[in-house]
Amino acid sequence: MIIRNFQSGDFPRVIALWKETGIFKVERGDTLEMIEQCNEQGGKFLVMEEVPGGRITGTSWLTWDGRRVMMHHLAVLPSLQKRGYGRQLAEESLAFAREKRSPMKLEVNRHNLHAVRLYTHLGFKVLEEYEVYILHPES
């Protein structure tokens, strides 16, 4: 496996991975245009790719707001989970935050115990029990 920067031609395979992992939601703005816009604003989108073969096996979408890096869509194919690939993607994502000299923030469903365990092992802490709210522009 290699971890590399996203290329626009990866998008159909990324969507397939997100659908298989259950994290794809159109209403969240999971579009090629949004990925490209985030990258133009200083973010980074990482893909894990099987070599040889070219199958996209994982993703980590990193956005930058000038103050912190936000990690979104850290995902690994279900058939490859619990083998350390999520940790590799997370560590590569943290390297990007270090390059930015920035803290990293993420959101995770508290019932996703494998992800919670990974993040706590990496040193992440719960942010003062905050609730997360969102308002979509079309609302």
TORPA-4810 file (N, C-alpha, C, O; in nm, 3 decimals):
<nodes>
NODE_1_0.084_-0.118_0.000_0.000_0.000_0.000_0.088_0.124_0.000_0.193_0.129_0.064_M
NODE_2_0.042_0.223_-0.073_0.107_0.353_-0.069_0.004_0.457_-0.029_-0.116_0.440_-0.053_I
NODE_3_0.050_0.565_0.030_-0.036_0.680_0.060_0.015_0.793_-0.028_0.134_0.824_-0.029_I
NODE_4_-0.076_0.855_-0.102_-0.039_0.961_-0.195_-0.149_1.067_-0.197_-0.256_1.050_-0.140_R
NODE_5_-0.118_1.178_-0.264_-0.216_1.283_-0.281_-0.324_1.242_-0.380_-0.297_1.173_-0.478_N
NODE_6_-0.445_1.284_-0.353_-0.561_1.262_-0.439_-0.539_1.325_-0.576_-0.478_1.431_-0.588_F
NODE_7_-0.590_1.258_-0.678_-0.598_1.312_-0.814_-0.743_1.303_-0.857_-0.814_1.212_-0.816_Q
NODE_8_-0.788_1.397_-0.939_-0.930_1.403_-0.974_-0.982_1.273_-1.033_-1.099_1.239_-1.013_S
NODE_9_-0.898_1.198_-1.105_-0.941_1.070_-1.161_-0.969_0.963_-1.056_-1.028_0.859_-1.088_G
NODE_10_-0.928_0.988_-0.932_-0.954_0.895_-0.822_-1.098_0.900_-0.774_-1.146_0.808_-0.709_D
NODE_11_-1.168_1.009_-0.807_-1.296_1.035_-0.742_-1.397_0.920_-0.751_-1.456_0.885_-0.649_F
NODE_12_-1.420_0.858_-0.868_-1.517_0.747_-0.871_-1.480_0.633_-0.775_-1.568_0.573_-0.714_P
NODE_13_-1.350_0.602_-0.763_-1.307_0.495_-0.673_-1.318_0.538_-0.527_-1.345_0.455_-0.440_R
NODE_14_-1.298_0.667_-0.500_-1.316_0.719_-0.364_-1.462_0.708_-0.323_-1.493_0.664_-0.213_V
NODE_15_-1.552_0.748_-0.412_-1.696_0.738_-0.382_-1.734_0.592_-0.356_-1.810_0.564_-0.264_I
NODE_16_-1.683_0.500_-0.436_-1.712_0.358_-0.415_-1.666_0.314_-0.276_-1.738_0.242_-0.207_A
NODE_17_-1.546_0.356_-0.235_-1.495_0.322_-0.102_-1.587_0.382_0.005_-1.624_0.313_0.100_L
NODE_18_-1.623_0.510_-0.009_-1.708_0.575_0.091_-1.844_0.507_0.101_-1.898_0.493_0.210_W
NODE_19_-1.899_0.463_-0.012_-2.027_0.392_-0.009_-2.011_0.258_0.062_-2.097_0.219_0.141_K
NODE_20_-1.903_0.189_0.035_-1.881_0.058_0.100_-1.862_0.073_0.250_-1.903_-0.014_0.327_E
NODE_21_-1.800_0.183_0.294_-1.778_0.204_0.437_-1.896_0.272_0.505_-1.902_0.279_0.628_T
NODE_22_-1.990_0.323_0.426_-2.111_0.385_0.482_-2.095_0.531_0.520_-2.180_0.585_0.590_G
NODE_23_-1.987_0.598_0.476_-1.969_0.739_0.515_-2.013_0.837_0.408_-2.013_0.958_0.433_I
NODE_24_-2.049_0.790_0.289_-2.088_0.881_0.180_-2.227_0.937_0.204_-2.323_0.864_0.228_F
NODE_25_-2.236_1.070_0.197_-2.365_1.138_0.208_-2.361_1.261_0.116_-2.282_1.353_0.139_K
NODE_26_-2.445_1.261_0.015_-2.448_1.372_-0.081_-2.471_1.504_-0.009_-2.409_1.605_-0.044_V
NODE_27_-2.558_1.505_0.090_-2.594_1.630_0.159_-2.477_1.691_0.236_-2.486_1.806_0.278_E
NODE_28_-2.368_1.617_0.254_-2.251_1.672_0.323_-2.155_1.741_0.229_-2.053_1.795_0.273_R
NODE_29_-2.184_1.742_0.100_-2.094_1.806_0.006_-1.977_1.719_-0.033_-1.867_1.768_-0.059_G
NODE_30_-2.000_1.589_-0.038_-1.894_1.495_-0.076_-1.882_1.492_-0.229_-1.920_1.395_-0.294_D
NODE_31_-1.828_1.601_-0.285_-1.818_1.615_-0.430_-1.673_1.641_-0.469_-1.592_1.685_-0.389_T
NODE_32_-1.643_1.612_-0.596_-1.512_1.641_-0.649_-1.481_1.790_-0.639_-1.370_1.829_-0.603_L
NODE_33_-1.579_1.873_-0.669_-1.559_2.018_-0.665_-1.523_2.064_-0.523_-1.439_2.152_-0.506_E
NODE_34_-1.586_2.006_-0.423_-1.558_2.044_-0.284_-1.417_2.000_-0.243_-1.346_2.074_-0.175_M
NODE_35_-1.378_1.881_-0.283_-1.241_1.834_-0.254_-1.140_1.930_-0.316_-1.046_1.973_-0.249_I
NODE_36_-1.159_1.963_-0.443_-1.065_2.052_-0.512_-1.062_2.190_-0.448_-0.955_2.250_-0.434_E
NODE_37_-1.178_2.242_-0.409_-1.184_2.372_-0.343_-1.109_2.369_-0.210_-1.033_2.461_-0.180_Q
NODE_38_-1.130_2.265_-0.131_-1.060_2.253_-0.002_-0.908_2.245_-0.022_-0.832_2.305_0.054_C
NODE_39_-0.865_2.171_-0.123_-0.722_2.160_-0.150_-0.664_2.294_-0.195_-0.553_2.328_-0.156_N
NODE_40_-0.738_2.370_-0.275_-0.693_2.502_-0.319_-0.679_2.598_-0.201_-0.600_2.692_-0.207_E
NODE_41_-0.754_2.574_-0.094_-0.750_2.661_0.024_-0.650_2.612_0.128_-0.652_2.656_0.242_Q
NODE_42_-0.561_2.522_0.088_-0.455_2.478_0.178_-0.474_2.342_0.240_-0.392_2.299_0.321_G
NODE_43_-0.582_2.273_0.205_-0.605_2.140_0.259_-0.530_2.034_0.180_-0.450_2.064_0.092_G
NODE_44_-0.559_1.911_0.214_-0.493_1.799_0.148_-0.588_1.680_0.154_-0.660_1.661_0.252_K
NODE_45_-0.589_1.602_0.049_-0.671_1.482_0.045_-0.577_1.366_0.015_-0.512_1.363_-0.089_F
NODE_46_-0.572_1.272_0.106_-0.484_1.155_0.092_-0.564_1.033_0.052_-0.676_1.012_0.099_L
NODE_47_-0.506_0.953_-0.035_-0.565_0.823_-0.066_-0.460_0.715_-0.038_-0.340_0.735_-0.057_V
NODE_48_-0.510_0.602_0.007_-0.425_0.484_0.022_-0.460_0.396_-0.098_-0.577_0.369_-0.126_M
NODE_49_-0.356_0.352_-0.167_-0.376_0.277_-0.290_-0.300_0.146_-0.285_-0.186_0.140_-0.239_E
NODE_50_-0.365_0.043_-0.332_-0.304_-0.088_-0.342_-0.211_-0.091_-0.463_-0.249_-0.051_-0.572_E
NODE_51_-0.089_-0.139_-0.442_0.008_-0.148_-0.550_0.061_-0.290_-0.553_0.109_-0.339_-0.451_V
NODE_52_0.054_-0.359_-0.666_-0.006_-0.313_-0.791_-0.158_-0.324_-0.786_-0.214_-0.379_-0.690_P
NODE_53_-0.223_-0.274_-0.885_-0.368_-0.286_-0.896_-0.439_-0.153_-0.897_-0.533_-0.134_-0.974_G
NODE_54_-0.396_-0.060_-0.814_-0.456_0.073_-0.815_-0.587_0.086_-0.741_-0.653_0.190_-0.752_G
NODE_55_-0.627_-0.016_-0.664_-0.752_-0.005_-0.588_-0.733_0.096_-0.476_-0.634_0.090_-0.402_R
NODE_56_-0.828_0.190_-0.462_-0.828_0.285_-0.351_-0.881_0.211_-0.230_-0.993_0.161_-0.230_I
NODE_57_-0.799_0.203_-0.126_-0.835_0.124_-0.008_-0.859_0.211_0.116_-0.907_0.161_0.218_T
NODE_58_-0.825_0.340_0.107_-0.846_0.428_0.221_-0.838_0.574_0.181_-0.782_0.608_0.076_G
NODE_59_-0.895_0.660_0.266_-0.891_0.805_0.241_-0.875_0.880_0.373_-0.909_0.831_0.480_T
NODE_60_-0.822_1.001_0.361_-0.822_1.098_0.470_-0.830_1.236_0.406_-0.741_1.276_0.331_S
NODE_61_-0.936_1.309_0.437_-0.962_1.441_0.379_-0.928_1.543_0.486_-0.990_1.546_0.592_W
NODE_62_-0.830_1.627_0.458_-0.780_1.724_0.555_-0.811_1.865_0.506_-0.765_1.906_0.399_L
NODE_63_-0.888_1.938_0.584_-0.918_2.077_0.547_-0.841_2.169_0.641_-0.803_2.130_0.751_T
NODE_64_-0.818_2.290_0.595_-0.737_2.387_0.667_-0.816_2.518_0.673_-0.856_2.571_0.569_W
NODE_65_-0.838_2.570_0.793_-0.910_2.696_0.805_-0.820_2.813_0.846_-0.868_2.920_0.882_D
NODE_66_-0.690_2.791_0.839_-0.595_2.894_0.877_-0.559_2.889_1.025_-0.464_2.955_1.068_G
NODE_67_-0.634_2.812_1.100_-0.612_2.801_1.245_-0.588_2.658_1.287_-0.511_2.632_1.380_R
NODE_68_-0.654_2.564_1.219_-0.639_2.422_1.254_-0.669_2.337_1.131_-0.733_2.380_1.036_R
NODE_69_-0.621_2.215_1.139_-0.651_2.113_1.038_-0.768_2.032_1.091_-0.771_1.993_1.208_V
NODE_70_-0.864_2.006_1.004_-0.978_1.922_1.039_-0.969_1.795_0.955_-0.959_1.801_0.833_M
NODE_71_-0.973_1.679_1.021_-0.967_1.552_0.950_-1.108_1.500_0.929_-1.186_1.486_1.024_M
NODE_72_-1.139_1.471_0.804_-1.270_1.417_0.765_-1.249_1.287_0.688_-1.143_1.264_0.630_H
NODE_73_-1.348_1.204_0.689_-1.354_1.089_0.600_-1.230_0.999_0.607_-1.181_0.952_0.504_H
NODE_74_-1.179_0.978_0.728_-1.077_0.875_0.743_-1.150_0.742_0.729_-1.232_0.706_0.813_L
NODE_75_-1.119_0.671_0.623_-1.193_0.548_0.593_-1.099_0.445_0.533_-1.007_0.478_0.458_A
NODE_76_-1.122_0.320_0.568_-1.048_0.207_0.513_-1.150_0.100_0.475_-1.247_0.078_0.548_V
NODE_77_-1.129_0.035_0.362_-1.220_-0.071_0.321_-1.245_-0.167_0.437_-1.150_-0.205_0.506_L
NODE_78_-1.369_-0.207_0.459_-1.399_-0.299_0.570_-1.315_-0.426_0.569_-1.275_-0.475_0.675_P
NODE_79_-1.287_-0.480_0.452_-1.208_-0.604_0.445_-1.063_-0.584_0.486_-0.992_-0.682_0.509_S
NODE_80_-1.017_-0.459_0.497_-0.878_-0.431_0.533_-0.865_-0.364_0.670_-0.755_-0.327_0.711_L
NODE_81_-0.977_-0.349_0.739_-0.972_-0.283_0.870_-0.905_-0.374_0.973_-0.899_-0.496_0.956_Q
NODE_82_-0.857_-0.312_1.080_-0.789_-0.380_1.191_-0.656_-0.441_1.150_-0.612_-0.541_1.207_K
NODE_83_-0.592_-0.379_1.050_-0.460_-0.425_1.005_-0.356_-0.313_1.013_-0.243_-0.329_0.967_R
NODE_84_-0.394_-0.199_1.071_-0.300_-0.088_1.085_-0.306_0.016_0.975_-0.233_0.115_0.981_G
NODE_85_-0.390_-0.005_0.874_-0.396_0.091_0.764_-0.459_0.223_0.807_-0.416_0.330_0.762_Y
NODE_86_-0.559_0.218_0.892_-0.619_0.341_0.944_-0.517_0.422_1.023_-0.512_0.544_1.012_G
NODE_87_-0.437_0.354_1.102_-0.331_0.422_1.178_-0.230_0.487_1.083_-0.188_0.600_1.106_R
NODE_88_-0.192_0.417_0.976_-0.098_0.475_0.880_-0.155_0.602_0.818_-0.086_0.703_0.806_Q
NODE_89_-0.282_0.597_0.778_-0.346_0.717_0.721_-0.353_0.829_0.824_-0.327_0.945_0.792_L
NODE_90_-0.389_0.795_0.947_-0.397_0.896_1.053_-0.261_0.958_1.081_-0.251_1.080_1.099_A
NODE_91_-0.157_0.877_1.084_-0.023_0.930_1.111_0.025_1.020_0.997_0.088_1.122_1.022_E
NODE_92_-0.005_0.983_0.873_0.029_1.069_0.760_-0.050_1.200_0.766_0.001_1.306_0.730_E
NODE_93_-0.174_1.193_0.812_-0.256_1.312_0.830_-0.199_1.402_0.938_-0.195_1.524_0.923_S
NODE_94_-0.155_1.342_1.047_-0.092_1.419_1.155_0.036_1.487_1.108_0.069_1.596_1.155_L
NODE_95_0.109_1.423_1.018_0.231_1.485_0.963_0.195_1.613_0.889_0.269_1.711_0.895_A
NODE_96_0.082_1.614_0.820_0.036_1.735_0.751_0.006_1.845_0.852_0.041_1.961_0.831_F
NODE_97_-0.059_1.810_0.962_-0.089_1.909_1.066_0.040_1.966_1.126_0.049_2.085_1.154_A
NODE_98_0.140_1.879_1.144_0.270_1.928_1.194_0.334_2.024_1.095_0.393_2.125_1.134_R
NODE_99_0.323_1.993_0.965_0.375_2.085_0.863_0.309_2.222_0.874_0.374_2.325_0.857_E
NODE_100_0.180_2.222_0.903_0.104_2.346_0.917_0.127_2.411_1.054_0.085_2.524_1.078_K
NODE_101_0.195_2.337_1.143_0.215_2.382_1.281_0.079_2.415_1.344_0.057_2.523_1.400_R
NODE_102_-0.009_2.319_1.331_-0.149_2.340_1.366_-0.205_2.222_1.444_-0.164_2.108_1.423_S
NODE_103_-0.298_2.250_1.535_-0.370_2.137_1.597_-0.460_2.070_1.494_-0.495_2.130_1.393_P
NODE_104_-0.497_1.948_1.522_-0.591_1.877_1.436_-0.717_1.847_1.515_-0.712_1.807_1.631_M
NODE_105_-0.829_1.866_1.450_-0.960_1.839_1.509_-1.031_1.736_1.422_-1.010_1.732_1.301_K
NODE_106_-1.113_1.653_1.484_-1.194_1.557_1.410_-1.323_1.531_1.485_-1.335_1.562_1.604_L
NODE_107_-1.417_1.474_1.416_-1.542_1.431_1.477_-1.555_1.281_1.451_-1.521_1.232_1.344_E
NODE_108_-1.605_1.210_1.551_-1.625_1.067_1.536_-1.751_1.028_1.613_-1.778_1.081_1.721_V
NODE_109_-1.826_0.936_1.557_-1.942_0.884_1.627_-1.895_0.806_1.748_-1.811_0.717_1.737_N
NODE_110_-1.948_0.839_1.864_-1.901_0.775_1.989_-1.923_0.625_1.990_-1.862_0.554_2.070_R
NODE_111_-2.010_0.575_1.902_-2.035_0.432_1.895_-1.936_0.360_1.802_-1.935_0.237_1.797_H
NODE_112_-1.854_0.435_1.730_-1.753_0.377_1.643_-1.629_0.349_1.730_-1.531_0.423_1.725_N
NODE_113_-1.637_0.243_1.807_-1.537_0.216_1.910_-1.397_0.191_1.854_-1.298_0.227_1.919_L
NODE_114_-1.387_0.132_1.736_-1.254_0.110_1.678_-1.188_0.242_1.645_-1.069_0.261_1.670_H
NODE_115_-1.264_0.335_1.588_-1.210_0.468_1.555_-1.176_0.544_1.683_-1.071_0.607_1.692_A
NODE_116_-1.264_0.540_1.781_-1.239_0.609_1.908_-1.109_0.557_1.969_-1.027_0.634_2.018_V
NODE_117_-1.091_0.426_1.967_-0.969_0.366_2.022_-0.846_0.414_1.946_-0.744_0.448_2.007_R
NODE_118_-0.854_0.416_1.814_-0.742_0.463_1.733_-0.707_0.607_1.770_-0.590_0.639_1.794_L
NODE_119_-0.806_0.694_1.774_-0.779_0.836_1.800_-0.725_0.858_1.941_-0.635_0.940_1.960_Y
NODE_120_-0.777_0.787_2.039_-0.725_0.807_2.174_-0.582_0.754_2.185_-0.499_0.812_2.256_T
NODE_121_-0.552_0.644_2.116_-0.414_0.594_2.116_-0.318_0.692_2.050_-0.199_0.697_2.083_H
NODE_122_-0.369_0.771_1.956_-0.286_0.872_1.889_-0.274_1.000_1.972_-0.199_1.091_1.935_L
NODE_123_-0.347_1.008_2.083_-0.336_1.124_2.171_-0.451_1.223_2.164_-0.448_1.324_2.235_G
NODE_124_-0.551_1.197_2.082_-0.666_1.288_2.074_-0.745_1.283_2.205_-0.754_1.179_2.269_F
NODE_125_-0.803_1.396_2.241_-0.886_1.409_2.361_-1.023_1.463_2.322_-1.035_1.535_2.222_K
NODE_126_-1.126_1.430_2.399_-1.259_1.486_2.378_-1.252_1.635_2.407_-1.193_1.678_2.506_V
NODE_127_-1.313_1.714_2.320_-1.309_1.859_2.331_-1.422_1.906_2.421_-1.528_1.947_2.373_L
NODE_128_-1.399_1.901_2.550_-1.489_1.959_2.650_-1.636_1.924_2.631_-1.724_2.006_2.660_E
NODE_129_-1.664_1.805_2.581_-1.802_1.757_2.567_-1.888_1.844_2.477_-2.008_1.857_2.502_E
NODE_130_-1.830_1.905_2.373_-1.905_1.990_2.282_-2.008_1.911_2.204_-1.985_1.795_2.171_Y
NODE_131_-2.121_1.973_2.176_-2.220_1.922_2.082_-2.182_1.978_1.945_-2.126_2.087_1.937_E
NODE_132_-2.209_1.905_1.839_-2.178_1.951_1.704_-2.309_1.982_1.633_-2.401_1.900_1.630_V
NODE_133_-2.317_2.103_1.576_-2.436_2.147_1.503_-2.394_2.183_1.361_-2.278_2.218_1.336_Y
NODE_134_-2.489_2.175_1.268_-2.461_2.213_1.129_-2.588_2.272_1.069_-2.699_2.229_1.100_I
NODE_135_-2.571_2.368_0.984_-2.682_2.427_0.907_-2.640_2.429_0.762_-2.541_2.494_0.728_L
NODE_136_-2.711_2.360_0.676_-2.679_2.357_0.535_-2.734_2.482_0.466_-2.839_2.531_0.506_H
NODE_137_-2.666_2.534_0.365_-2.707_2.659_0.300_-2.848_2.655_0.244_-2.914_2.759_0.241_P
NODE_138_-2.895_2.540_0.200_-3.029_2.532_0.143_-3.139_2.525_0.247_-3.257_2.524_0.213_E
NODE_139_-3.100_2.520_0.376_-3.199_2.510_0.485_-3.269_2.642_0.508_-3.356_2.651_0.596_S
</nodes>
